[in-house]
């Protein structure tokens, strides 16, 4: 029976690149696939309060919808090379896309947060391989002289998708049911699956049997999963006052140690940790992780702050956080400068730009209007390509050519995991800072009785007057906490901007977008 299925039916392998209109269709399909996967990392950000309200959980718990997808996506990236070698690049790509469609549909009908998170994990597991596989297929089916154009198209979707995600998610959440942020994937993913199989099946890559490092994979899932659950559930369970959190911390630490030992001694490791022997890769990958984690933290924090404290709808919160469109226009400039200017200087300048914008945001007050929230997001977009492009050059330019694919997968794993960890740490720190600021404000209030009397004289009841003052204190506490997180984030950016100078100047040219 298996031999009769379309995905397993043998087809003639054609090595020649695509031509004419078929080439255009193939490039569009692969770019669209990448766009969908990256879009799903941000489309749910502004929808978290809506999802949390519908499923009767707190907004902090609602962020599991984001972190579960990111962690699952990160875990499958190291498996991509093995899957493609064992089953074929085209076959794995199409099956992953079909799975992405299935789990997107299941996410839309999830009746509870636990079920939704489980389906988001499935969605992330399917989405992870599609990012590197879409790029690999682009380079395989496009003629060499058109490869730079193909990579440019592919990389552009990586820049556009995070900008489009908050806007699309906000519009859907405010005007339709939140489930449609997942349902919209289904027809597109099904169409891409069918058309990709028809377009690329004759250009399948050769397959060979390779052992899979099940022990390494199990240890990877164990320590990353334990760490993520600990960060997500820490505040709810009173952190290390809870035996559950203590147990998760112990499992994460022991699991990480065992993972490192196993992967460094295994003959065919699932993650080639020996790549860290290259100083340029280590510094570049760590810088990429720290900076992207801090960058992603603000993407999570701003919509939560605007919707829970400032009275913004999901749509307007999406507009306020989607100002990064300038990255589209500055990406070609950054790509050209990488070959002419020391990439460490470009990376440092890009990260310092992030630090400056974040420090600017740390001065927000409760009186800030939409324009002054939106403007920093626009300005921030200028620095995005000056960070991503040269940092990729530094990290991947330090490894040997045969290690490029493994290095790209490892740096992508670190970046995605850092984003998931940062989201959990940020929301927890924000809640704690809000509680602390509220306690401090409550202890310094003067003339409360006089304020209540004035409000009662204006026509409010005593209970309404007290509730209004309480709301004002809470709003100010949230604002102070938000500013504090922005300030801490700017310090992380400053540290990353300095850290990148520990890397040697790269010598090897790397294709743009290789680490996305």
VEXTIDO-487858 format. One line per field, with one value per residue (C-alpha): residue number from 0; residue in three letters; x, y negated, z negated. Coordinates in pm, 1 decimal, always signed. Layout:
VEXTIDO-487858
num <- [NUM, ...]
residuo <- [ALA, ...]
u <- [X, ...]
v <- [Y, ...]
w <- [Z, ...]
end
This chain:
VEXTIDO-487858
num <- [0, 1, 2, 3, 4, 5, 6, 7, 8, 9, 10, 11, 12, 13, 14, 15, 16, 17, 18, 19, 20, 21, 22, 23, 24, 25, 26, 27, 28, 29, 30, 31, 32, 33, 34, 35, 36, 37, 38, 39, 40, 41, 42, 43, 44, 45, 46, 47, 48, 49, 50, 51, 52, 53, 54, 55, 56, 57, 58, 59, 60, 61, 62, 63, 64, 65, 66, 67, 68, 69, 70, 71, 72, 73, 74, 75, 76, 77, 78, 79, 80, 81, 82, 83, 84, 85, 86, 87, 88, 89, 90, 91, 92, 93, 94, 95, 96, 97, 98, 99, 100, 101, 102, 103, 104, 105, 106, 107, 108, 109, 110, 111, 112, 113, 114, 115, 116, 117, 118, 119, 120, 121, 122, 123, 124, 125, 126, 127, 128, 129, 130, 131, 132, 133, 134, 135, 136, 137, 138, 139, 140, 141, 142, 143, 144, 145, 146, 147, 148, 149, 150, 151, 152, 153, 154, 155, 156, 157, 158, 159, 160, 161, 162, 163, 164, 165, 166, 167, 168, 169, 170, 171, 172, 173, 174, 175, 176, 177, 178, 179, 180, 181, 182, 183, 184, 185, 186, 187, 188, 189, 190, 191, 192, 193, 194, 195, 196, 197, 198, 199, 200, 201, 202, 203, 204, 205, 206, 207, 208, 209, 210, 211, 212, 213, 214, 215, 216, 217, 218, 219, 220, 221, 222, 223, 224, 225, 226, 227, 228, 229, 230, 231, 232, 233, 234, 235, 236, 237, 238, 239, 240, 241, 242, 243, 244, 245, 246, 247, 248, 249, 250, 251, 252, 253, 254, 255, 256, 257, 258, 259, 260, 261, 262, 263, 264, 265, 266, 267, 268, 269, 270, 271, 272, 273, 274, 275, 276, 277, 278, 279, 280, 281, 282, 283, 284, 285, 286, 287, 288, 289, 290, 291, 292, 293, 294, 295, 296, 297, 298, 299, 300, 301, 302, 303, 304, 305, 306, 307, 308, 309, 310, 311, 312, 313, 314, 315, 316, 317, 318, 319, 320, 321, 322, 323, 324, 325, 326, 327, 328, 329, 330, 331, 332, 333, 334, 335, 336, 337, 338, 339, 340, 341, 342, 343, 344, 345, 346, 347, 348, 349, 350, 351, 352, 353, 354, 355, 356, 357, 358, 359, 360, 361, 362, 363, 364, 365, 366, 367, 368, 369, 370, 371, 372, 373, 374, 375, 376, 377, 378, 379, 380, 381, 382, 383, 384, 385, 386, 387, 388, 389, 390, 391, 392, 393, 394, 395, 396, 397, 398, 399, 400, 401, 402, 403, 404, 405, 406, 407, 408, 409, 410, 411, 412, 413, 414, 415, 416, 417, 418, 419, 420, 421, 422, 423, 424, 425, 426, 427, 428, 429, 430, 431, 432, 433, 434, 435, 436, 437, 438, 439, 440, 441, 442, 443, 444, 445, 446, 447, 448, 449, 450, 451, 452, 453, 454, 455, 456, 457, 458, 459, 460, 461, 462, 463, 464, 465, 466, 467, 468, 469, 470, 471, 472, 473, 474, 475, 476, 477, 478, 479, 480, 481, 482, 483, 484, 485, 486, 487, 488, 489, 490, 491, 492, 493, 494, 495, 496, 497, 498, 499, 500, 501, 502, 503, 504, 505, 506, 507, 508, 509, 510, 511, 512, 513, 514, 515]
residuo <- [UNK, UNK, UNK, UNK, UNK, UNK, UNK, UNK, UNK, UNK, UNK, UNK, UNK, UNK, UNK, UNK, UNK, UNK, UNK, UNK, UNK, UNK, UNK, UNK, UNK, UNK, UNK, UNK, UNK, UNK, UNK, UNK, UNK, UNK, UNK, UNK, UNK, UNK, UNK, UNK, UNK, UNK, UNK, UNK, UNK, UNK, UNK, UNK, UNK, UNK, UNK, UNK, UNK, UNK, UNK, UNK, UNK, UNK, UNK, UNK, UNK, UNK, UNK, UNK, UNK, UNK, UNK, UNK, UNK, UNK, UNK, UNK, UNK, UNK, UNK, UNK, UNK, UNK, UNK, UNK, UNK, UNK, UNK, UNK, UNK, UNK, UNK, UNK, UNK, UNK, UNK, UNK, UNK, UNK, UNK, UNK, UNK, UNK, UNK, UNK, UNK, UNK, UNK, UNK, UNK, UNK, UNK, UNK, UNK, UNK, UNK, UNK, UNK, UNK, UNK, UNK, UNK, UNK, UNK, UNK, UNK, UNK, UNK, UNK, UNK, UNK, UNK, UNK, UNK, UNK, UNK, UNK, UNK, UNK, UNK, UNK, UNK, UNK, UNK, UNK, UNK, UNK, UNK, UNK, UNK, UNK, UNK, UNK, UNK, UNK, UNK, UNK, UNK, UNK, UNK, UNK, UNK, UNK, UNK, UNK, UNK, UNK, UNK, UNK, UNK, UNK, UNK, UNK, UNK, UNK, UNK, UNK, UNK, UNK, UNK, UNK, UNK, UNK, UNK, UNK, UNK, UNK, UNK, UNK, UNK, UNK, UNK, UNK, UNK, UNK, UNK, UNK, UNK, UNK, UNK, UNK, UNK, UNK, UNK, UNK, UNK, UNK, UNK, UNK, UNK, UNK, UNK, UNK, UNK, UNK, UNK, UNK, UNK, UNK, UNK, UNK, UNK, UNK, UNK, UNK, UNK, UNK, UNK, UNK, UNK, UNK, UNK, UNK, UNK, UNK, UNK, UNK, UNK, UNK, UNK, UNK, UNK, UNK, UNK, UNK, UNK, UNK, UNK, UNK, UNK, UNK, UNK, UNK, UNK, UNK, UNK, UNK, UNK, UNK, UNK, UNK, UNK, UNK, UNK, UNK, UNK, UNK, UNK, UNK, UNK, UNK, UNK, UNK, UNK, UNK, UNK, UNK, UNK, UNK, UNK, UNK, UNK, UNK, UNK, UNK, UNK, UNK, UNK, UNK, UNK, UNK, UNK, UNK, UNK, UNK, UNK, UNK, UNK, UNK, UNK, UNK, UNK, UNK, UNK, UNK, UNK, UNK, UNK, UNK, UNK, UNK, UNK, UNK, UNK, UNK, UNK, UNK, UNK, UNK, UNK, UNK, UNK, UNK, UNK, UNK, UNK, UNK, UNK, UNK, UNK, UNK, UNK, UNK, UNK, UNK, UNK, UNK, UNK, UNK, UNK, UNK, UNK, UNK, UNK, UNK, UNK, UNK, UNK, UNK, UNK, UNK, UNK, UNK, UNK, UNK, UNK, UNK, UNK, UNK, UNK, UNK, UNK, UNK, UNK, UNK, UNK, UNK, UNK, UNK, UNK, UNK, UNK, UNK, UNK, UNK, UNK, UNK, UNK, UNK, UNK, UNK, UNK, UNK, UNK, UNK, UNK, UNK, UNK, UNK, UNK, UNK, UNK, UNK, UNK, UNK, UNK, UNK, UNK, UNK, UNK, UNK, UNK, UNK, UNK, UNK, UNK, UNK, UNK, UNK, UNK, UNK, UNK, UNK, UNK, UNK, UNK, UNK, UNK, UNK, UNK, UNK, UNK, UNK, UNK, UNK, UNK, UNK, UNK, UNK, UNK, UNK, UNK, UNK, UNK, UNK, UNK, UNK, UNK, UNK, UNK, UNK, UNK, UNK, UNK, UNK, UNK, UNK, UNK, UNK, UNK, UNK, UNK, UNK, UNK, UNK, UNK, UNK, UNK, UNK, UNK, UNK, UNK, UNK, UNK, UNK, UNK, UNK, UNK, UNK, UNK, UNK, UNK, UNK, UNK, UNK, UNK, UNK, UNK, UNK, UNK, UNK, UNK, UNK, UNK, UNK, UNK, UNK, UNK, UNK, UNK, UNK, UNK, UNK, UNK, UNK, UNK, UNK, UNK, UNK, UNK, UNK, UNK, UNK, UNK, UNK, UNK, UNK, UNK, UNK, UNK, UNK, UNK, UNK, UNK, UNK, UNK, UNK, UNK, UNK, UNK, UNK]
u <- [+0.0, +274.9, +429.2, +108.4, +95.1, +195.4, +468.3, +638.0, +594.1, +931.1, +978.2, +1259.4, +1518.5, +1597.8, +1903.7, +1845.8, +1717.2, +1361.9, +1299.9, +1050.5, +714.8, +779.4, +1081.8, +869.8, +600.2, +858.8, +1024.1, +686.8, +581.2, +899.6, +889.7, +522.7, +601.9, +875.7, +645.9, +377.5, +614.2, +774.4, +434.1, +311.1, +585.6, +425.6, +61.9, -48.6, +137.2, -140.8, -404.9, -281.3, -530.6, -819.3, -712.4, -652.4, -995.9, -1173.0, -999.9, -1031.3, -660.5, -433.1, -247.0, +79.4, -40.8, -160.0, +199.7, +247.4, +78.1, +384.7, +662.4, +540.2, +553.5, +899.8, +1051.6, +900.9, +1022.0, +1372.3, +1393.0, +1321.0, +1574.4, +1874.5, +1680.0, +1630.9, +1955.6, +1896.8, +1533.5, +1629.0, +1908.2, +1691.1, +1364.5, +1448.9, +1427.4, +1110.7, +925.4, +1009.4, +919.3, +577.2, +494.7, +598.8, +376.8, +82.5, +139.1, +152.5, -190.1, -333.1, -209.9, -318.1, -672.2, -654.4, -530.1, -839.0, -1077.3, -884.1, -1126.8, -869.6, -527.8, -363.0, -499.1, -408.8, -51.2, -23.7, -139.2, +93.1, +378.4, +275.7, +257.5, +607.3, +750.3, +624.0, +725.5, +1086.5, +1218.6, +1040.7, +1264.0, +1600.8, +1439.9, +1275.3, +1613.9, +1784.5, +1525.0, +1561.9, +1933.0, +1869.1, +1603.6, +1724.8, +2005.8, +2331.2, +2311.3, +1966.0, +2045.1, +2112.6, +1772.7, +1608.4, +1777.5, +1678.8, +1314.2, +1336.6, +1504.3, +1249.8, +969.1, +1160.5, +1160.6, +802.8, +633.2, +708.9, +574.7, +257.3, +193.4, +80.7, -140.6, -308.7, -346.7, -498.9, -749.2, -861.2, -890.8, -1100.1, -1329.1, -1348.2, -1287.5, -925.6, -924.4, -901.3, -537.8, -477.9, -750.7, -608.5, -302.3, -500.3, -600.9, -264.1, -65.6, -275.5, -229.6, +147.1, +176.5, +2.7, +170.0, +515.4, +489.8, +386.0, +662.0, +957.7, +893.9, +1116.4, +1400.8, +1403.3, +1740.6, +1906.2, +1838.1, +2050.7, +2007.5, +2169.4, +2153.6, +1958.7, +2089.5, +1778.5, +1960.6, +2077.4, +1731.0, +1568.8, +1810.7, +1755.5, +1377.8, +1418.6, +1632.3, +1473.3, +1120.3, +1195.5, +1352.5, +1060.3, +794.6, +987.8, +995.8, +629.2, +496.7, +743.3, +533.9, +215.1, +381.0, +586.8, +915.1, +1160.3, +911.2, +744.5, +877.4, +760.6, +978.8, +1275.4, +1236.9, +1213.1, +1525.6, +1719.8, +1603.4, +1696.6, +2047.1, +2122.2, +1963.3, +2177.7, +2496.8, +2414.8, +2326.7, +2658.2, +2860.1, +2672.0, +2681.0, +3052.2, +3132.3, +2871.2, +2991.2, +2691.2, +2549.8, +2216.8, +2373.2, +2739.1, +2866.4, +3222.2, +3133.9, +3175.7, +3550.5, +3532.9, +3548.7, +3374.4, +3077.0, +3050.2, +3058.7, +2827.0, +2571.4, +2567.8, +2532.6, +2251.2, +2071.6, +2107.0, +2006.4, +1716.9, +1591.2, +1588.4, +1432.1, +1160.2, +1090.5, +975.7, +757.6, +581.0, +568.9, +429.6, +102.4, +39.5, +99.2, -115.3, -410.5, -411.8, -331.3, -366.5, -704.9, -583.6, -767.6, -573.7, -587.9, -434.4, -179.6, -81.1, -46.6, +164.5, +413.8, +434.5, +656.3, +950.8, +872.2, +1184.6, +1387.1, +1266.0, +1428.4, +1752.2, +1818.5, +1984.0, +2203.3, +2315.3, +2389.2, +2610.0, +2797.7, +2880.1, +3133.4, +3293.7, +3281.1, +3395.0, +3076.8, +3157.0, +3120.3, +2786.1, +2657.7, +2766.1, +2607.2, +2281.7, +2262.6, +2347.3, +2060.0, +1833.2, +1967.8, +1898.2, +1540.4, +1472.1, +1614.2, +1383.6, +1089.0, +1192.5, +1074.7, +711.8, +438.1, +69.1, +3.6, +196.5, -9.7, -16.9, +224.6, +494.6, +451.8, +455.0, +751.3, +1014.7, +892.2, +949.1, +1295.1, +1385.7, +1327.8, +1629.9, +1863.9, +1719.3, +1912.4, +2232.2, +2212.1, +2089.5, +2294.2, +2644.7, +2592.3, +2508.5, +2824.6, +3035.1, +2891.6, +2880.2, +3189.8, +3397.5, +3318.1, +3446.6, +3233.8, +3124.8, +3000.2, +2787.4, +2457.4, +2510.8, +2622.3, +2314.4, +2087.8, +2260.4, +2252.2, +1885.2, +1813.1, +1988.3, +1809.0, +1461.5, +1514.4, +1644.3, +1327.0, +1104.8, +1302.0, +1304.3, +925.1, +869.8, +1133.0, +1000.4, +635.5, +729.5, +965.6, +699.2, +439.1, +683.5, +788.9, +423.4, +350.7, +658.2, +576.1, +215.2, +326.0, +564.7, +302.3, +39.2, +281.0, +347.4, -7.8, -112.1, -453.6, -648.1, -945.9, -958.4, -949.2, -1231.4, -1436.6, -1379.2, -1487.9, -1796.0, -1883.2, -1858.3, -2130.2, -1946.5, -2018.1, -1744.2, -1686.8, -1661.6, -1421.8, -1197.6, -1205.9, -1103.4, -807.2, -708.2, -722.0, -503.8, -243.6, -246.8, -201.5, +95.4, +246.5, +222.0, +381.6, +672.6, +721.6, +715.0, +974.4, +1193.8, +1186.3, +1274.6, +1569.1, +1696.8, +1659.0, +1865.3, +2145.2, +2136.2, +2170.3, +2469.8, +2639.0, +2575.5, +2714.1, +3039.3, +3050.9, +3055.7, +3405.1, +3542.9, +3491.3, +3766.1, +3685.1, +3530.0, +3701.5, +3446.2, +3146.0, +2807.7, +2480.1, +2238.8, +1971.6, +2154.0, +2078.2, +1711.7]
v <- [+0.0, -246.2, -219.0, -347.4, -670.6, -981.9, -1086.2, -745.8, -665.2, -660.2, -935.7, -1010.4, -1247.1, -1547.8, -1754.9, -2046.8, -2372.9, -2489.3, -2724.2, -2989.8, -3022.1, -2702.5, -2868.2, -3165.0, -2937.6, -2729.8, -3036.0, -3179.8, -2851.4, -2823.8, -3191.3, -3153.6, -2847.1, -3032.9, -3334.0, -3120.6, -2959.2, -3289.1, -3462.1, -3215.5, -3323.3, -3670.6, -3646.4, -3521.0, -3792.3, -4052.8, -3779.7, -3647.9, -3851.7, -3739.5, -3375.2, -3392.2, -3546.7, -3293.1, -2998.2, -3141.9, -3174.2, -3467.7, -3661.3, -3530.3, -3173.1, -3271.1, -3332.1, -2953.6, -2965.0, -3154.8, -2981.4, -2626.8, -2691.0, -2847.7, -2568.6, -2292.3, -2465.2, -2499.4, -2132.6, -1999.8, -2222.0, -1999.8, -1700.7, -1859.9, -1736.1, -1379.1, -1380.1, -1519.1, -1263.5, -973.2, -1053.3, -1322.5, -1701.5, -1738.0, -1458.1, -1590.7, -1945.2, -1842.6, -1616.4, -1892.7, -2140.9, -1897.5, -1848.2, -2224.5, -2251.7, -1973.4, -2116.2, -2467.5, -2336.2, -2153.6, -2470.6, -2652.7, -2402.7, -2356.4, -2368.3, -2450.6, -2605.9, -2268.5, -2124.4, -2439.4, -2429.4, -2061.5, -2138.9, -2439.4, -2204.4, -1987.0, -2294.0, -2399.3, -2050.3, -2060.0, -2422.5, -2387.6, -2184.4, -2401.0, -2703.6, -2540.7, -2307.5, -2592.3, -2760.4, -2437.0, -2378.1, -2733.4, -2683.1, -2345.6, -2443.4, -2791.9, -2834.0, -2951.6, -3293.7, -3349.1, -3210.1, -3553.8, -3676.4, -3363.6, -3403.6, -3770.7, -3677.6, -3413.0, -3645.6, -3921.2, -3700.3, -3657.2, -4035.3, -4098.8, -3818.3, -3950.5, -4291.7, -4148.1, -3908.4, -4158.5, -4351.2, -4039.9, -3887.5, -4207.5, -4252.1, -3889.1, -3893.2, -4212.2, -4130.2, -3750.7, -3463.3, -3414.8, -3067.5, -3226.1, -3320.8, -2946.4, -2859.3, -3100.4, -2875.3, -2571.8, -2650.7, -2812.2, -2523.0, -2263.0, -2446.3, -2485.6, -2115.3, -1997.0, -2246.2, -2190.9, -1816.0, -1862.3, -2118.2, -1964.8, -1587.6, -1521.6, -1705.5, -1496.6, -1457.3, -1113.5, -930.3, -708.1, -530.0, -713.8, -635.2, -883.2, -993.2, -905.8, -951.4, -1298.8, -1391.2, -1265.2, -1460.3, -1772.6, -1751.4, -1673.1, -1969.9, -2228.7, -2116.6, -2112.6, -2457.2, -2603.5, -2455.0, -2580.5, -2934.1, -2924.3, -2779.4, -2942.8, -3239.5, -3037.3, -2776.3, -3020.7, -2936.2, -2741.5, -2721.0, -2455.0, -2096.5, -2085.4, -2381.7, -2246.4, -1910.5, -2073.1, -2278.9, -1968.5, -1777.4, -2071.0, -2104.3, -1729.6, -1691.3, -1972.5, -1826.4, -1480.8, -1625.7, -1808.5, -1500.9, -1268.7, -1497.9, -1566.1, -1193.4, -1046.0, -927.2, -1075.7, -1345.7, -1509.2, -1845.2, -1889.4, -2078.4, -2060.5, -2362.6, -2570.9, -2526.5, -2813.1, -3133.6, -3335.7, -3099.5, -3086.6, -3464.2, -3522.5, -3262.8, -3385.6, -3746.7, -3643.6, -3461.2, -3737.0, -4013.9, -3830.0, -3719.8, -4081.0, -4195.6, -3928.4, -4022.4, -4369.3, -4217.2, -4016.3, -4290.9, -4584.9, -4421.1, -4289.9, -4634.1, -4814.8, -4577.3, -4507.2, -4857.4, -5120.7, -5019.9, -4929.4, -4677.5, -4390.2, -4564.9, -4889.2, -4701.7, -4524.4, -4854.1, -4996.1, -4708.8, -4657.8, -4948.0, -4740.3, -4782.6, -4997.2, -4678.4, -4579.9, -4885.2, -4871.7, -4497.0, -4540.3, -4819.6, -4602.4, -4311.1, -4533.5, -4682.9, -4341.6, -4278.8, -4621.8, -4702.0, -4497.3, -4302.0, -4333.3, -4709.2, -4669.7, -4423.6, -4643.0, -4949.4, -4759.5, -4638.0, -4984.0, -5112.9, -4862.2, -4979.8, -5343.9, -5277.0, -5060.2, -5327.4, -5574.8, -5346.7, -5327.9, -5689.0, -5611.9, -5744.1, -5663.4, -5975.5, -5843.8, -5848.7, -5606.9, -5806.5, -5806.4, -5429.5, -5359.7, -5584.5, -5385.1, -5068.6, -5236.0, -5358.7, -5016.9, -4858.8, -5043.6, -4851.2, -4502.4, -4415.0, -4571.1, -4317.2, -3999.2, -4008.5, -4074.6, -3854.9, -3565.0, -3647.7, -3641.2, -3314.0, -3108.0, -3263.7, -3118.0, -2750.2, -2512.9, -2481.1, -2126.6, -2254.2, -2539.4, -2349.3, -2218.4, -2561.8, -2726.2, -2474.0, -2513.8, -2895.8, -2884.9, -2649.2, -2882.1, -3188.4, -3033.6, -2882.8, -3216.0, -3385.0, -3132.0, -3160.9, -3541.2, -3552.7, -3353.8, -3542.6, -3880.4, -3817.4, -3682.1, -3974.4, -4217.6, -4072.5, -4082.1, -4439.4, -4545.0, -4396.8, -4564.6, -4903.1, -4881.2, -4812.0, -5108.2, -5341.2, -5232.7, -5306.4, -5660.4, -5773.3, -6088.9, -6243.2, -5938.1, -6026.9, -6374.7, -6226.5, -5988.4, -6274.0, -6479.8, -6194.1, -6128.3, -6495.2, -6461.2, -6193.5, -5864.3, -5623.1, -5557.6, -5213.5, -5356.9, -5627.7, -5369.3, -5150.0, -5445.3, -5528.6, -5161.5, -5149.3, -5458.9, -5305.7, -4979.9, -5164.0, -5357.6, -5040.8, -4862.0, -5159.8, -5167.1, -4792.0, -4822.7, -5099.3, -4891.3, -4594.8, -4824.2, -4960.8, -4612.5, -4511.4, -4809.4, -4697.2, -4347.9, -4513.3, -4715.3, -4399.8, -4220.1, -4512.8, -4486.0, -4104.8, -4074.2, -4227.1, -3905.8, -3741.1, -3744.8, -3917.7, -3654.0, -3554.7, -3328.1, -3465.0, -3326.0, -3337.1, -3596.0, -3451.3, -3127.6, -3131.4, -3223.3]
w <- [+0.0, -87.9, +258.9, +416.1, +222.9, +425.8, +181.2, +203.8, +572.0, +753.9, +1011.5, +1253.1, +1104.3, +1323.1, +1231.9, +1471.7, +1315.9, +1374.4, +1665.4, +1773.7, +1598.3, +1400.8, +1244.2, +1136.3, +992.3, +807.2, +654.5, +550.0, +385.6, +179.9, +78.8, -21.0, -231.7, -416.4, -458.5, -624.8, -874.3, -977.5, -985.4, -1245.7, -1486.2, -1517.6, -1403.5, -1746.6, -1943.0, -1939.2, -1967.9, -2304.2, -2515.2, -2290.2, -2302.4, -2678.0, -2737.2, -2515.8, -2684.9, -3038.5, -3117.1, -3201.5, -2928.4, -3074.6, -3028.2, -2681.0, -2573.7, -2577.1, -2236.4, -2110.6, -2302.6, -2231.8, -1856.7, -1874.6, -2083.6, -1868.5, -1553.0, -1696.9, -1797.8, -1447.3, -1271.2, -1361.6, -1223.9, -881.9, -726.4, -840.7, -719.9, -377.6, -335.1, -448.1, -267.3, -8.0, -24.6, +184.1, +5.8, -342.3, -238.8, -106.0, -400.8, -644.0, -461.1, -470.0, -843.7, -889.7, -723.6, -940.9, -1271.8, -1170.6, -1128.0, -1460.7, -1636.0, -1510.9, -1673.8, -1999.8, -2297.6, -2567.5, -2614.7, -2677.7, -2354.6, -2161.4, -2291.0, -2193.6, -1839.9, -1822.1, -1908.4, -1614.5, -1392.6, -1499.9, -1448.1, -1088.4, -1030.6, -1147.2, -851.3, -594.7, -654.3, -563.8, -306.4, -116.5, -81.9, +19.4, +290.1, +418.3, +469.9, +631.3, +887.5, +984.4, +1240.5, +1076.2, +1240.9, +1088.1, +743.7, +582.6, +702.1, +559.3, +222.4, +220.2, +276.0, +4.5, -246.1, -175.1, -302.7, -628.1, -671.7, -556.2, -751.5, -1103.9, -994.9, -845.1, -1135.9, -1403.6, -1158.7, -1022.2, -1367.8, -1506.6, -1224.7, -1249.2, -1629.9, -1633.9, -1343.2, -1344.3, -1583.0, -1696.1, -1538.8, -1193.0, -1256.1, -1216.1, -965.5, -706.2, -680.2, -569.9, -208.0, -135.4, -284.8, -99.7, +230.9, +174.2, +86.9, +404.8, +639.3, +484.9, +532.7, +895.0, +957.8, +773.8, +761.5, +1063.1, +886.5, +572.9, +403.3, +373.5, +49.1, -168.4, -498.1, -785.9, -1156.0, -1362.8, -1700.0, -1901.0, -2233.2, -2136.9, -2009.0, -2328.3, -2547.2, -2334.6, -2376.3, -2747.1, -2849.3, -2619.2, -2710.5, -3083.5, -3069.6, -2873.8, -3103.8, -3405.8, -3265.0, -3164.5, -3492.1, -3732.2, -3843.4, -3865.3, -4090.8, -4303.2, -4135.2, -4350.9, -4634.4, -4421.2, -4402.5, -4038.8, -3938.1, -4134.3, -3961.0, -3617.3, -3688.9, -3792.8, -3484.8, -3258.9, -3405.1, -3405.1, -3060.5, -2918.2, -3067.7, -2933.3, -2593.5, -2568.3, -2669.1, -2434.8, -2130.9, -2172.1, -2177.2, -1937.5, -1594.7, -1411.3, -1644.5, -1572.4, -1659.5, -1566.5, -1869.5, -1736.5, -1526.3, -1841.1, -1805.5, -1555.2, -1760.7, -1492.8, -1486.5, -1865.7, -1906.6, -1610.2, -1720.1, -2081.4, -1964.3, -1730.6, -2013.0, -2273.4, -2036.3, -1875.4, -2217.6, -2338.9, -2010.1, -2031.2, -2393.9, -2285.8, -2012.5, -2285.5, -2549.0, -2351.6, -2239.2, -2591.9, -2742.4, -2487.2, -2515.4, -2889.1, -3012.6, -2740.0, -2600.6, -2251.0, -2037.0, -1883.5, -1545.8, -1669.4, -1880.1, -1558.4, -1372.4, -1656.2, -1649.8, -1271.6, -1177.0, -1060.2, -691.1, -644.3, -684.3, -336.7, -179.8, -379.4, -333.0, +11.9, -126.7, -418.1, -180.6, +36.8, -258.1, -407.9, -132.2, -171.1, -543.6, -843.0, -930.8, -1300.8, -1264.1, -1084.8, -1344.3, -1632.5, -1469.6, -1407.6, -1767.3, -1903.0, -1690.0, -1869.1, -2205.1, -2120.6, -2010.7, -2315.3, -2547.6, -2372.5, -2453.5, -2819.7, -2854.9, -2764.0, -2993.9, -3018.4, -2809.5, -2507.3, -2186.6, -1893.8, -1678.9, -1945.8, -1994.5, -1621.0, -1535.3, -1731.5, -1556.3, -1219.7, -1315.5, -1458.1, -1116.3, -977.2, -1206.6, -1145.3, -823.9, -958.6, -1239.7, -1066.6, -745.6, -886.3, -1193.4, -960.7, -765.9, -1082.5, -1216.6, -896.3, -745.1, -1028.0, -957.4, -691.6, -373.8, -460.9, -799.4, -664.3, -665.6, -1020.0, -1139.8, -985.9, -1156.0, -1491.8, -1483.7, -1382.7, -1672.0, -1917.1, -1780.8, -1794.6, -2139.1, -2269.1, -2143.5, -2322.9, -2647.4, -2622.3, -2578.8, -2899.8, -3100.2, -2983.1, -3067.7, -3411.6, -3482.9, -3362.4, -3600.5, -3891.5, -3811.6, -3792.9, -4136.3, -4283.6, -4127.6, -4247.6, -4604.7, -4594.4, -4449.8, -4701.4, -4985.1, -4864.7, -4788.8, -4973.4, -5010.4, -4900.5, -5115.8, -4965.2, -4613.6, -4697.5, -4842.1, -4528.1, -4303.5, -4518.6, -4494.4, -4115.9, -4121.2, -4173.7, -4453.9, -4708.0, -4556.9, -4205.1, -4324.2, -4493.9, -4183.1, -3965.4, -4187.9, -4196.6, -3816.0, -3792.0, -4026.5, -3828.9, -3497.7, -3633.2, -3780.9, -3444.7, -3272.8, -3517.1, -3475.0, -3096.2, -3101.4, -3331.4, -3092.3, -2801.3, -3000.1, -3084.2, -2720.7, -2607.2, -2841.2, -2682.1, -2340.4, -2457.7, -2587.8, -2255.8, -2055.7, -2250.3, -2251.5, -1871.4, -1862.6, -2016.2, -1676.3, -1412.4, -1085.7, -853.8, -532.8, -359.6, -168.2, -273.1, -85.4, -230.1, -451.4, -519.4, -889.5, -879.7]
end
